[in-house]
Amino acid sequence: MAIEIERKFLVNSDAFKKEATISTRIVQGFLNTHPERTVRIRIDGDFGYLTVKGLSNETGTSRFEWEKEITPEEAEELIPLCEQKILEKTRYKIPNGNHFFEVDEFHGENEGLVMAEIELQNEKEVFEIPDWLGKEVTGEIKYYNSQLSKQPFNTWKK
């Protein structure tokens, strides 16, 4: 069993792009978006993935995650079976001390939303906070990708 520990933040400028070491286009959909479990299909560049995530803990920082690499062709075959809307985004990887931030710039109905996440070894782990990092949204369910596929960012009341 693998436990994913991550924190999520909004991004307040595009300065992160100058620090990015890689960027890839991601297309993903959800076969299941039940609150206690999600099953995701992702095409990330030349790779495909099937991922199962469990219910988050009280802080929204930790949850069970199981991921299996599949071929991009298999992922392409499964995407049409997904619920709701398919998410599209560009992911940037930014080194940060002993960590990496993954910054997602969303497209389509989530255009305008840019979020960063960092995976940690434990919930109390300290990391450097870059200037472009904004408000923390860890545990705010509306920012989960599974929820963005149901209630896209551009449908939120401003």
Secondary structure, DSSP 8 states (H G I E B T S, - for coil): --EEEEEEEEE--TTHHHH-SEEEEEEEEEEE--TTEEEEEEEETTEEEEEEEE---TTSSEEEEEEEEE-HHHHHHHGGG-EEEEEEEEEEEEEETTEEEEEEEE-GGGTT-EEEEEE-SSTT------TTEEEE-TT-GGGSHHHHTTS-GGGS--
